[in-house]
Amino acid sequence: MTAEKNKKVEMEVVDHNGERYFKINNHNAMRHFFMSIVSDSNHWMYISSNGGLSAGRKNPEYALFPYYTDDKITESADTTGSKTIFQVEIDGEKQVLEPFSERFTNKYNISRNIYKSIYGNKIIFEEINHDIGLTFRYQWSSSKRFGFVRRSEIINNSSKPCRINVLDGIQNVMPYGVPSDLQRSTSNLVDAYKRSELERESGIGIFALSAIIVDRAEPSEALKANIVWSIGLDQVTHLLSSAQLDKFRNFGKIIGESDVKGERGAYFVSSEISLSANSSKEWVIVAEVNQNHSQVVRLKETIKSDTDLMQQILVDVESGTQNLIKLVASADGLQNTGDKLKDTRHFSNVMFNIMRGGIFDNNYEIKKSDFVNYLSKANKKAVEENQDFIQNLAETFTHTELKESLETINDVDLIRLSIEYLPLKFSRRHGDPSRPWNYFTINIQDETDGSEILDYEGNWRDIFQNWEALAHSYPDFIEGMIFKFLNASTFDGYNPYRVTKDGFDWETIEPDNPWSYIGYWGDHQIIYLQKFFEFIEKYHPGKIHSLFDREWFVYAAVPYIIKPHSQIMKNPKDTIEFDHNWDQAIREQRDKIGADGALLTTQNRNVYHVNFIEKILATVLAKVSNFIPETGIWLNTQRPEWNDANNALVGNGVSMVTLYYLHRFLTFFQKTLEGSKFDEVEISAELAEFLKSIGETLDKYSHLLSGKINDQERKEILDSLGTAASMYRETIYQNGFSGKKVSLLLQNLKRFTKVTIDYLQHSIRANQREDKLYHAYNLMTATESGVSCSYLSEMLEGQVAVLSAGYLNSTEVLELLDSLKSSALFREDQYSYILYPNKNLPGFLQKNTIPATDAASSELIKELVKKGNKAIVEQDVMGEIHFNGNFKNADDVKVSLESLNDDGLKDLAVKEKELVLEIFEKVFNHKAFTGRSGTFYGYEGLGSIYWHMVSKLHLAVQECCLQAIEEKADEKIIGRLTDHYYEIGAGIGVHKSPELYGAFPTDPYSHTPKHRGAQQPGMTGQVKEDILVRFSEIGVFVDDGQLQFNPVLLVKDEFLSEENTFTYLTVTGEERQIQLKEGELAFTYCTVPVIYSQTGNSNIMIYYSNGEKEEVKNNILSRSISSLIFKRTGKIERLEVSF
């Protein structure tokens, strides 16, 4: 027999039942990996490569199998989900097989393979028993109508007939109505309420609770159930528990079960089948959640009467596949090139991007019913006062028609809400068993009547990045995205935690939840908004200028009170107070008038409206008022930045990352101001005073930019900036906006922008390291006399941000990338980059030992040891002295010092308090602690590659390559830059072996620890960057409203080496095909097919839907033709682009 672990792991593309799959041969020789199996509907399934899984609909409260963390799901493979046992008789000899079980691993020569559909919605597990000549495989898929479909097949590969007694099914089936947190915490109690029944006529297994589990003395009926049923096998015996499996393994006779109480549910079918040589047998098990009595009875009658039920199931599964393709195609996820792995990875990237951010319902079409429902939830008064406008709306209308109709409206709230309206569906937060801290809900259909629901939700830090990629397929919705972004920001320049269709949410303080915390993130705010601005300027030039004076913007009211600057300086880790009264008032107002109740009002309680310039200034001033020269933007709002794991940087940390992005932001803003027709705009008097104070400070100290700034000067600047922000905030907290507006000369705003950029560039230069890399985060130390800056180790995040800043020239970019490749951030095995240098932490016995000289320097420590007092230190039998094992940090040491009761030690404790704290710091070096990033070994931890940041690097380097090509830099520099670009792309891994990657390399994953393969499947922010990279790599660009094609980074291998068929969907969802020739490739943009060919000529052939065609003698389309594509009019059938 061949040892399984020595079998070669290989991936290949195969066809199975007319569908293409990626197949990993001998996948069990790899370490188990986790996958997300997707659906076009509200199904969710998370499954390990060993078969362990959780699945359900909508959210974890509608689970078919228990919703646990990914490690527990993997560990539960033998007790949860699929289980199959065969009693096989060949030539009179009987044997027991248990595919995929570890019980028989060494008994037979077997091969195990796993197949995943190229669309990501089907998974097949296969075991081949070479000794007996049998192959068993089962497939998981989903059906909108029927639920989860498990399709099984047993194949006799031998030349001999065989008889098989089949026992096949699923284990640990959940009843309906068990909250996920109750299952996690008290599953044994839940078991006591379970009852599993068999409906004998149809074979439906009904899994229900005897009552909804509550601890109140009141009736609580459980009137819904989860159900499982099967077709395909004859003369079936049913089991509803796993109690008789061992009996079957030992050739015992099993007895059918019809009513099992107080046990975990299972559904098994047992049947005897005979297989002739080279024949097979198929059957299916179907499971569904959340079923009432009427639904169960209807299904019962269907099973009894429909003779083609198997075909109906398979047809509905295939319909789901086609609908999934349609969803992804509508966001330009279909490509046909010479690199099928890249094509599949792009499909997967787009799919997970729309799963996070949503996909627009039907191009730019808007349904009146949903639009009016949205308005009613947002602002009841606006609906009441604009009934004529609403009544005149057609049942369906276009986004363009809506904007045209708004031209006659004077209600600024109706205008604002209408522009903000985004008819998205299919969205959910990126929660799953590998990200249990995020809770997801797939809210796409009404639970009562099954009607479609348009909805979206996401963490503020996440959803806008997904929209950035989505905007390329729906450019006309970019303005709504910008409005949603800006109108969810506060007057003091920050954004709340979560964005939903119906508004926004903020974190609250929960007294009984140790994980509850509040605060604001920073860097995302600047760079996400900047990317939106760059996009709208390219696609809709001049649009930003038209918004300058439009008072269509508002401030979010978030009940956080940022403390005054003087208090922040004293304790920068505790800077925000949660105002419970304000929180309650906002919620009451929101209940009363709608989502707009969570907006800031004037002193007379009306929603306060401001213009575009004011919103931008509020955001910029929040950053500039926390600017520390040569150090960065101070992280003093209780939250870290992109990398949550650097959470200890909050307070003393200072972000050069945000400063780099702010440079890009203000450079763009400066150019935008230069092109404006306005001489002045009106802004709030309070904000104008804030701007004036900040500007005066920057002007006053600008002479220092010619050299290095000292600690005293640094503190003077910070105090002046911070005090100005405090005075502005305090005014609004106490009094609200007065409503008074004053004129702001754009000439003054330009001067402010220029001097701010001068400061930023001065700081960028100061933060270049000797190795040509750039600092990402620094530490500030404030004293009465100054603010000093100290540096942390190199971080990938800083290199990405400075590459994106628009500051470095091509030579400097190349120096940075060369240095990065030779730095401690490069991980050779994966040919990619970790977030920060790996380090070996001291082992348990190597830490918490006080050096003898330090112990001897403290009279208190010596006295404690002498007296045997273990409150602070303890001496071991070898004479070494250690701090109390209950201590976590210096605060615990302080408490113990202050609590010493021994009269002989009290005075010493007071006298030597600072000395003991110094010794503690010397032992543990907590000053250099950046957060959990330096203390754990997965996620964003030590030695781990976080793929989102690598893809950010890929995108940043791509931008630098394109800039160098556009500026006609030296060809050698361009060549070396592109080498780096391709190497970074290769490291991301679509062409890696599954063994190296750790999973299917066509799927995105969040991170790869040093000791394991890829972790956290699918819902990673990386997909957005990869989509943007792909569009630019394939040569799609827009400038001045004109679509152009210039694939300077596209490799020749991507062109087809043989004829192929490109199947795509039109804007109306109609499937069509284009025959591609050798040397061509195809993709879609705004759902219009684009075919590239290499002819030696540069032109575009435009094929119109009415049969006409037009030739363009270059690779740039006019604004009018580009607009037809951007607006998804369907008037252009395809583009053929020649190079």
N, C-alpha and C positions, 0 to 999 in steps of 0.2 A: 504494500500500500504506500502511496505517496503522501508524505506528511503535508497537511494542508498549508502550514505556514511557509513551506518551501515552494508552493505553487506560484507561478508568476502572475502578478496583477497587471492587467492590460485593459485599456478602454478601446472600444470599437463602435462604429455606427452600424446598427442593424435595423431591418424592417420586421415588424411583428404585427400581424393582423392588419396589414396595410398602413401601418403608422411607423414613423421613424423614432428610434430610441437610441440613447447612448447606453452601452452595456459595459459594465466593469466585470471582467472575468476574475474569479477567485477573490471577490471583494472581502471575504471573511479572513483573508490573510492580512488585511489592513486593520488598523484600530477602528472601532465603531465610529461612525460619523452620523450627524443629525441632518435632517432634511425637512423642508417645508413643501408639502404637496398642495398645489393651488387649485382654485376652482373659479369658474365664471360667476358663481353665485355666492352665497354666504357660508359655504362649507369652509372649515379649516381642518387641516391635518398636519401633525408634526410627528415624524417617524424616524426611528434610528435604523441604521443599516443592518441591525440585528433583528428588526421586526417590531421592537417595542414602539408603542405609539400612543398618542392622544388625538382625539378627533371630536368634532361637533359642528354646530352651526352658530353663527352670529358672534358669540363670545363664550368664555369659559363656563357660563351658567347653563349653557345648552350642550353639555358634553355627553358624548356617547361612551367614551372611556375617560377615566380620571385625568384631570388636568393638573399635572405635576411639573416640576422643573425637568430639564432635559436629562440630567444625570439619573433621576429616578425613573424616567420613562425608559431609558436604555436598560437599566437594571431590571425592569419589570417585564422584559420580553417573554419570559417563560410563563408568566401569569396573567398578562394583559394583551389583548389583541389576538392575532391569529394563532391557532394551534391545530395541528394535523397529525393523526396517527393512522398508519396503515398496518393491517394484518394481511400479509401477502403469502399466497400459496402458489408455488411453481413446481411442477412435477411431484406433487405430494409433499413437498417440503414447505413448512411454514416459518415465516420470519416476521418480525415487527420492525417497521420503519417509522421514524419520527423526524420528518424533514425539519431542518433548521434548529433542531434541539442539540444541545451539547451532550446529551445522554449517550448518543451513538457516534460521537465524533471519531473515535478511534476504531470503531467496529467495521466500517465500510470505507471503500475508496470512493469519495464523493467530491463533487465540484459544486461550489455555490457561486451564483452570479446575481447581479442586481441590474435592472434595466430602469432607466428613467426617460420618460417621454421628452422629446425636444421641446414640448410646450410646458413641461413641468407639472402636468396635472394627473399623471399616472405613474405608478411605480410597480415594478414586477420583481418578485423574489423567486429565484429558481434554484432547485437542488437536483443535481444529476447523480444518481447512484450507479456507478459504473459496474459494481459487482453484480447487482441484481438486474440492471438494465431498465431502470425506471427513472423517469423525469417528472418531478412535481413542480408546478409553478402556481403562484397566485398573484393577482393584480388588484391593487386598490385604485378606484376611481370614484367619481361623484356624479350624481344625477340631480338636476334641479327638482325633478318630479318625485323621485324615489328615495333619494338620500345618498348613502354611501354604498358602493357596489364592490363586493369582493368576488372576483371571478377566478375560479380554480380550474386547473387542468392536470390530469394524470396521464402520462404517455408511456406506453410499453415500447421501449426501444429494441427489445430483444426479438429473437425469432421464435420464441415460445409463448404460448398463451398463458395467462395468469388469472387467478381469482384474487380479488382484493376486497377486504372488509374495511370500508372507509369510516373514519370518525374525524369529522372536520367542522371547524367553527371558530367562534371568537369568545374570549374570556373577559371577565371583569367588566361586563356591560353595566353601565350606570342606569339607574332609574331617572325619570324626569324629576326636576325640582330640588336638586341638591346644590346649594351654593358652593362655589369652588373653594372658598376659604373654610367652610365646614368640612368638606371632604379632606382637605389638607390636614386639618387639625384634629378631627375626631371621626375618622373613617370607620372605626369600629362601632361607634354609635349609629352611623348611617346604615351600616350593614343590618343592624337590628330592625330597621324600618323597611327593609327591602322585601318585595314579594315578586317572584317571577312565575308567570302563568303561561300555559300553552293553549292557544285557540286551536282545537284539534282539527276542525274541518279544513282550515287553511294552512296550518302549521306556523302561524304567527306567534312568536314569543313576545309577551307583553311584560315590560319591566317597569314597575311602578313602586312608589312608596305607599305604605298603608295609611300614612297621613303626612302632610307637610311638617317638617321637624321644627317645632317651636317649643319654647319653655314657658308658655303662658297657659293658663287654665281656660282654654277656649278651643272649640272645634276648628280644625284646619284640614279640610279635605284635599287630597291629592287627586286631581281630576284629569291629569295628563300622564302620558307614558312614553317611554322610548320603546321601539319595537324592532324586531329582527325576524326575517323570514327567508326562505330558500326555495329555489326551484332547480330542476335539472337531475335530481336523483330520485329513484323509485323506491317504494317500500321502506320509507324512512322511519327510523327511531329517533326521537328527539330527546336531548338532554338540556336542562336549564341550569346546570351547575357543573363544576369541574370535579365533583366528588368521585366519579367513577372512572376517571382517566387511568389511574393505576391498574384498576381491574382490567380495562381494555388492553393495556400494555402487556398484561400477563395472560392474554387469551381468555379472560373471564367473560361471562355473559353479562352485558349491560342491560339495565331495565329502564324503559322510557320514563321520563319525568314530565309532569304536567303542572305541578304546583309546588314551588320551593319557597320557603319562608325563612327570613333571617340569614340568608347566605348571599355572597356575591353572585351576581347573575352571570350566566353564560348561555350561549346558544350553539349546540352541536347537532349535526345531522349525521346519522350512521346508516350506511346502506352497503349491500354487497353488489359488486360489479364484476363483470368478466371482460377482460381485454384480450383480444386476439393479438397476434404478433403485429408490431408496428401500428397499433391503433391507439386511440385516446378517448377520454371522457371528460366533459366539462359540466360544471354546475356553478351557480352563483348564490351568494348570501348577501342579502340587502338589509341595511339598517337605517333607521330614521329616528329623529328625536322630536320631542315636543308635539305629540299626537293626542288629539282628543277622541272621545268615543265615536263621533261621527266619522272621523278620518279612518279609524281602525276598522269600523264596519264596512266602509266603502272599499278599503283595501282587501278585506276578507272576501267580499263579493267579486272583486276584480281577479283575485288569485283563483277563485273557484270557476270563473266563467271564461276568462280570456285564455285562449289556446296559444296565442303568440306573445305571451308576456315576456319571455326571454328576449325576443326581438325588440319589443318596446323599450326594455331596459337599455339594451345596447344602443338603440337609436337615440335615446335621450342622453346617454353618456356622450355619444358622438356629437350631438347637438351642443352639449356644453363645451366640448373642445372647439367647435367652430365659433361659438360665441366668445370664448376666451381669445381666440385668434383675432376676432373682430375688434374686441376691446383693445388689444395690444396694437393691432394694425392702425387703429384710429389715432394712436400716438406715435406712429411711424416706427413700429418695432419690427417690420419685415424688411429683410435685406437678402439678396442672393448674390454672393460673391464666391471667389475661389477659396475662401477660408470659412468652411462651414462651422468650425468651432466659434469663430468670431460672430458669425451670423446668429448662432444660438445664444451666445452670451449677450448679444445686443437685445435679442428678444426677451431674455430673462431680465436684463437691466430695466428695460422699458416696462415690463410686467410688474416688477416690484416697485418701480417708481410710481406707477398709477395706483398700485395697491396702497401706497403710503399717501400720496397727494390727491388721488382721485383722477377720474377721466371725465371729460365733458360729455353730457348726456347724448346729444345728437348735433355734432358740429356746433354752430352758433345759434341753434334753435332754442327758444325759451318757451316753456309751458306756463301759460297764465296761472293755472291752479297752483303750481309750486311757487311762482314768483310772488303771487298775492299772499300765499301762506307765509312766505319768508318775510314780506313787508309787515304783515300783521304781528309776527313774533318780534320784529325789530322795533317798530314804532307805531303803536295803535293810532296815535293822533294823526300821524302823516297819512295813514290809510283813510281815516275818517274825513280828513280835509281835502282829499284828492280823489273822491269817488268818481268824478267825471272822467278823469284820466284813466282810472282803473277800468271803468265800464267800457271805455272805448278800445281797450286792448283786445286783440284777437285771441282766440283760444291758444294758438301758437304764433309766435312772432320771432323775428331774428334779433340778434344782438344789435345789429346796425339800425333796425327799425326802432328799437327801444331808445337808442341814443338820439336818434332823430326826433322822436316824440318828446324827449326831455328838453329840447330847445325851446318849447313853449311853456315850460314849467318854471315857476319862481320859488318853489319850496326847496330850499337847499338840502333839507334832510331827505326828501324823496330823491333828489338828484344823487346825493351821496350814496344812499342805500342802493339805488338802481345801478350805479356804476360798480359798486362793490359786489353785486350779486354774481355768483359764479355757480352755474348749474352742474356741479360736480357729483359724481357717484363713485362707488367702489372703494372709497377711502376708509382707512382705519389707522389707528396709532400702531407704531412698530413694537407691539408686545407679542411675546410668544414664550414657550417654555425655556428658551435660552435667554430671554429678556423679561423675567417675571416681574420686574419693577414697573413695566408699562402694561396698562390694561387696554385691550383692544375690543372694539365692537364693529362688526361688519353690518352696518345699518343700511341695507339696500332694499328691504321689502317690509311691508306692513304685516305685523304678526296676525292681524285679524282677517284681512281679505287677500293678502299676498300681493297687493299692488306695489308698484315700484316707488322707492323713496330716493330722493336726491339728498345726499348729505356728505359732509366731510368733517374730519377732526384731525388734529395733530398737535404735537408739542410745537410751540412757536419756533423753537430752534430747528425743527425738522421740516415742517410742511412747506415753508417758503422755498427751501432749496429744491424740493421735488417739483414745485411749480416752475422754477427756473427752467428745468429741462422740458416740462410739459408745454411751456410757452412757445417753444420752437414749433410745435405742431398746431398751436392755437394763438398766433401772435396778437390777435385783436383783443384777447382777454387780459393782456399784460397790464392795461390801465387799471382794471378791477383788482388785479393782484397787488398793485402798488397802493391803491386806496385801502385795501384790506390791511396791508402792512402798516401804513402810516396812521390809519385811524385806530389801530390797536396799540399805539404808543402813547406814553404819558406826557404830561406837561414838563416833567423833569427829565425826559429824554430816554425812557426805557420801555421795554415791552414786557407784557405779562407772560404767564407760563404756557398757556394752551390756547389755540385758535380753533373755533368751530364755525359751522355755517351760521349758527345763531348768536355769534358774538365771540367772547373770549373769557377765559377763566384765570384765576390767580391762585397761587398756593396759599394755604392758610396755616395758622398755628393750631395744631391739635394737641391738647395737653397730654393725652394718653398715648400718643404715637411718637416714639423716639426718633423716627425717620422724618417727621414733618419739619419743614424748614422753609424759609422765605428768602427772596433775594432776586437780583437781576443779573442776567448774563450780558456780555458786552460785544465780543468780536463779531458774532454772527450778525448782529444788528447792522453793522456798518457794511460788511462785504456782501451780505444778501441784498440789501437795499441798493448798493452800488451796481450789482449785476443786473438788477431790474432796470435801473436807470440807463445803463449802457445798452441794454436790449431795446428799450422803447425808443431811444434816440436813433438806433440803427434801423429799426423797422418803421417808426413813425416820427421822422425828423421834425423837430419843432414842437412836438407835443408837450414836452416839459415846459417850454417857454409859455405855452398857452395856459398853463396851470398856475403860473407865478402868483397872480393876484386873485385867483378863484377861492372864495371862502367856502370850500366844499369839504373842509377837513375838520376833525374834532380831536379831542384828547380823551384817552381812556382814563377812567377813574379807578385806580388800584389803591386799596387802603393800606399802603405802605408809607410810613413817615421816615424819610431819610434824615438822620440826625445832623445837627449843625457841624460845620467843619472842625470847630474846636474839640467837639466830643469825638469825632472820627479820628482826629490825630491822637487822642488819648488811647483809644481802643479801636483800631481799624477793622477788627474782626466782628464787632458788634455794632452795626451801623444803621440798622433799619428796625423800626418798631411797627408792629402790626396793630392797626387801629380797629379794635373790635366794633366799636360803635359806628365808625364810618363803614366798615364792612357790612354791618346789619342794615344801615341806611341805604347803601347801594343795592343790596339784594331786595329790599322792600320796594325801592323805586323801579328796579328791573321787573319785578312781578307786576307792578302797577302799569307801567307804560310799554314794557318790552325791553329788548336787549339794549336799546339806547338809554335805558335807565342807569347803565354802567358807564355813562360818559360824563365828563366834567361839565359842570354848569357855571353860569355866571352868578353874581351875587343875588340876582333876582330869580335864580333857579331855572333859567333857560339853558338849553344845550349851547355850549360856547363854540362858535365857529371861527376858524382861522384859515389862512391861505397856505399854499404849498411852501413858500419860502419860510414861513414861521415854523412849519413842521420840520423842515430840514435843519433850521437853526437850533431848535430844541434838542435834536439828536446830536448835532455837532458840538454844541456848547456843553452837553453832558460829558462828552469825552475830553474836550479841551480844558474844562474846569478841573479835571482830574489828571491833567498832564504834569508829569515831573520831568523836567529837562534832562536829557541824556539817559533817561531811565525808562520812560514809556507812559502808558495810561494806567493809573492806579486802580487796582482791583479791590474796591472798597464797598461793593454792594452785595457782599455775602455769597456770591456765586463765582465759580471759576469761569473759564471760557470754554472753547470747543471740547477740551479734554477734561471731563468731569473728574477724572482720577487725580488731577493736580489740584484737588480741592483745598489743600493746605496753603496754596498760594494766596487764598483770599485774605485780605488784610494787609500783609506785608509784601505781597506780590505786586509786580508792576509789569504790564503787558506791552512788549514791543510788537507783539502780533497785531493787536488792535491799532497801534500806531502805524504800522506798515499799511494796513488796510485803510486807515484814515487818510494816509497820503494819497492813495489811489482815488479815494472818494473826493477829497478836496481838489485834487488836480482836475478831475472831471468837472466838478462844480465850478471851478474857475473858468474853464473853457465854456461851460454853459452860460455863465453870466456874461461873458464877452459877446456872445451871440444874441443877447436879449434886446428886445425893442423897448423895454421899460427903463425909465430913469429912476423910478422909485416905486416902492410898494409899502403897504401899511401892515404893521405888525403890532402885537399887544404892547402896551406901554411898559408892562412889567418885564417882558422879554427884551424889549429895546434897551432898558436900563441894564439888564444882565449882559447883553452883548456889548454895550458901551464899556462896562467895567472890565470885562475880559479883554476887549481890544486895547484899552488903556494900559492894562498890565503888560500885555505882549509888546506894545510899542515902547513902554518904559524900559524894558530890559532887553530890547532887541540888539543893543550894542554888544551884548555878551556873546552873540552868536559867532563872533569872529574868533573866539577861542574856546577854552574849556571852562565850564561853569563850576564854581566851587560849592561846597555843601551849604554855606550860609545863603548864597544867592539862590540856590535851588529851593531852599525852604521859603525864602521871601516870595519867590514866584508862586510856589505851590499855595502858600497861605493866602496870597492875594487872589488867586484864581478860585480857590476853595471857598473863601469868604464870600465872594461875589455869588457863587452858586447857592450858598446857604441863605443869603439874604433874599434871593429870588424864590427859592423853595418856601422859605418861611412865610413870605408874603402871600403866596397862593394857599399854603396849608391853612393859614389863619383867616384869610379874607376872600379867597377865590379871585378870579380875574375881575377887574373892574369893568371890563368891556371897552375901555378907552383904547383907541388905536392911534399910533403915531407913524409918521412917514420915515421910511428907511431908504436913504439914497443908495442905489446899487453901486455907486462909485465907492462909497464907504465899505460896503460889503465886499467888494473886490479887494480893497486894501486889507481888510481883516483876513480874507482868505489867503492872500499872498504872504502876509507876515506869519500866519499860522503854518503855512507850508514851509517857510524858512526855518521855523523851529523844528518841524518834523524832520526835515532833511538834515539839520544839524544833529539831531538825535540818532538818525539812521547811521550817519557817518561814525558817530561815537560808539555804535554798537556792533561794528565789524570786529570780529575776533582776529587774532593773529593768523589763524589757519584759514582765513577768508570766509568762514561761516559767520552767521549773525546770531546775536543773542535773541532768544525768544521771550523769556521772562527773567526779570531781575528782582532783587529784593531791596526794599527801602528800609532804612533805619532812621527814625526821627528822634531828634533830641531838641533841647531848648535852643540850641545854637545852629542847628543845621539838619539837612536831610542827606544821608549818604546812600550810595548805591553799591550793592555787591552782586556778583554774577553767579548764575547757575550753570550746569553743564549744557552742552549743545543739545538742541532739540529739533526734530524734524519739522515740527510745527512752525518754528521761526524761519526756517529756510523756505518753506512753502509761502509764507506770508510776505517775506521780503522779495521773493521772485515775482509775486503778484502785485507788488507795490507800485510798479511803473517807475522805479527809480534807477535800477541798475542798467548799465549798458551791456551789450552782448559779451564783451570781454569779461566784465565783472560776473555776469551770469555763468560763463564757462568756468571761471576760477572757482566760483562757489560749488558748481556741480562736480568738478574734479576733486575738490576737497571733500565734498560729501561722500563721494564714492570710496575714498580712502580713509574715511572716518570710522569711529566706533559705532556709527549708526547703521553701517552696511552689514546685512546679515547674509553671509555667503551661501548658506544652504538653500535659502529661498530666493537668492539674488534680488533682494529687496531691502527695505529700510525699516528699522524699528524706531519708536518714538523718541527714545533717549538711550544713552549707553547702558548696556546691561551691567549688572554688578552682582557680586556674590555677597549676600547678607551674612553676617556672623551666625553660626549655628547656635542652637539654644544654649549650650554650655560655654560658648565663646562670648556671650553678651551678658551685660549686667554684672560685671566684676569691677569693683572700684580699685584703681591702681593703688598700690600700697603707699606710695608717697602722698597721694591725695587723702587717703584715709588717715594717714599720720598727721596731716596738716590741720585736721579738724578735732578739736577737743571734744566736741559733741559726739562725733562718731566713735571716738575712743571710749567715751563714758558709756554710750549706749551698748557697745560690745561688752564692756566690763560688767555692766549690770544685767546683761542678758535681755535688755529691752529691744524687742523686735519691731517696734512701731515704724521705724524708718530704715534700719539696716539690720542685717543678720550675718553672722560669721559661720561658714561651713566647717566641716571637720578637717579640712585641709588648710584652714586659716584664711581663706579668701573671704572678702566682705562683699555683700550684695545688697542692693536696695530691696525694700519690701516687695514681694511678688504681687501684691495687689495694686501697686502703683501703675498708672497708665501714662501719666505725664507729670510735668512740674506742678500743675495745680494740685494734684494729689499729695505731692511732697509738701507743698505749702500748708495744706489742711492738716497734715500730720504734725508738722512742726508747730503749728499754732494750737494743736490739741494735746501736746505733751503735758501730762498731769504731774509728773515727778518733779517735786520742788527743786531737786538738785539739778534738773535739766532745763527748766523753764527759761532761766536767764541765758543759758548757753544757746538755746534754740533761737532766742531773739537776737542774740549777738552774732551768731554764725548762720543766720538764715540765708543770706546772700551767698556765703561760701558753700553751703550745702547745695544750694540751687546751681551754683557754678559747677560743682563736682558732678551733679546729676546731668547737666548739659554736656559736660565733657565726656561722660560715659555714653550718652545716647545721641548727641549731636542733633537734637530736634530742630535746631535753627535751619538746618538744611533739608528738613522734611518737607516734601512737596505734596504729600497726600498718599492715598492708597496706591498711586502709580509706582511708588518706590517700595511697596511692601507686599505686593501680590504678584502672581506669575501667569495670569491670564488677562483677558480683556485689554486694557490699556497699560498693563503692568510690565514687569521686568522681562526683557528678552522677547516681548510680544510684538508682532507686526500688526498694526491697526490699518486695515486695507483702505479705509476711507481716506486717511491722511496720505497714503501712497498714491491714491487716485487724484487727490488734490495736488500732489506733487506732479503727477503726470500732466494734469491740465495746466498747471503753472508753467512747466517746462515747454509744453506745446505753445502756449502764448508767447513765450520768449523766442522759440524757434521761428514762429510766424512773424514776430516783430523783426528779428534779424534778417529774415528773407525779404520782408517789405522794405527794410532800410538798406538792403543790398550790402550787408556786412561782408567781411572777408569770407571767401568760400571755405577756407579751412575751419574757421570758427563755426560757420553754419554746419559743416559736416560733423564736427565734434559735438555740437549741441544736439543735432538730430540723432547721433549715436546714443547720447544719454537718454533722449526721448524714447527711442525704441527699446533700450535696455530696461527702462522703468516699466514700460508696457509689458515686456516679456516677463518681468518679475511678478506682475499682477496675476499672471498664471493661467490664462485660458489654454495655453499649449503645454502646460505642465502635465506630467503623469498623475493619475489619481493618487498614487502612492506618495508622491512628493507633495501634492496639493492637499491631500487628506480627505478628498471628497470628489464629487463630479466637478471638474474645473470649469464647466460651463455655467455653474451657479455662483453667484456672489456670496461671500461670507464676510463677517465683520472683522474677525481677527484670527491670527495664527500664533499660538504660544510657542515658545522655544521647544517644548517637549511634546507637542501634539500637532495634528493637522488642523485644517480650517474649522473654525467654530462660529456659531450664531448665523444660521442660514438666512439668505433672502433679503430681509427688510433692513438693509444697511444703507446709510446715506451715500455710500460709495457709488450706488447705481446712478445717481445724478451726474457726478463728475464723469463717469464712464460714458454716459450718453452724450454729454457735451464734447468730450474728447472725440467720440466716434463721428459726430457730425462734422467737426472741423477736420478730422483726419480724412474723411471721405470728400472733403472739399466744399462743403456748403457754407457760404458766408452771406451776410446781408449788410449792406452799407448804403446810407442815404435812401432807404426804402427800396433798394434794388437787390434782388436775389442774384447771386453769382456763384460760379463753380470754379474752384481752383485747387485741385487735390495735390498740393505740393508735397504732402507727407504720406500720400497713399503709396504702398509698395506694389510692385507689379504683380506679385503673386496673388493679389486679391482679384485680379481679372480672371475670368473663367478659363480653364484649360480645355473645356469641351462644351458642347451645346447643353443648355439647361432650360427649364421652364420656371419663370417667375410668377408665382401666384400671389395676387394682392387683392385688396378690397377697395372699391371706389368710396367716395365720400358718402354715398347713399348705402354703403354696406354690401354692394353687389360684388360677388367674386368674379375676378377676371384673370386671364393668363397672358403672359407675353413670352414668346419664344426668344431666348437669348442665344447669341452666337458665341463661339470661342473668341476670347479677347474682350468680352463685354462684362458688365456687372450691373446690378439694379438695386435700387432702394426707393423709399418714398420720402417725400417732404410735404407736410401738410396734406398727406394722403395722395399726392400726385406722384405717379411713378417716374423715376429718373433713370435713364439708361445711359451708362458711360460706354464709350468705345474709343479705341486708340487708332485714329486715322491719319494723324499728322496735320490735320486741319483743326482750327479752333472755331467752332460754331455750335449753335443750339437750334434744333428743329422742334418747333412747338406744334403739337398735334391737338387741335381743338375738338371738343365733343361733337360739334356739328359737322365734322368731316373736313373742315378747313385746316390748313397748316401754314406755318410761317417760319422763315429762317432768320436767325439772328447771327450776324457775322463775327460775333465774339462770344464770350461766355458770361455776359452780363445781361440780365433781363431788365426791361424798362420798369418804372414804378407802376404803371397801369397793369402790365402783365403780371408783375410780382404780386400786386394787390389781389388779382384774381386767384392766385395760389394761396396767399395768406388768409383770405376770407373763405377759403374752402368752397368756392362757388360751384365746382364741378364742371366749369366751362373749359378747363384744360384737361385733356385726356392723358397726355404723357409728354415728357420732355426727353429728347435724345441729344445728349451732349457729347461732342467729339473733341478730342485733344490731339 
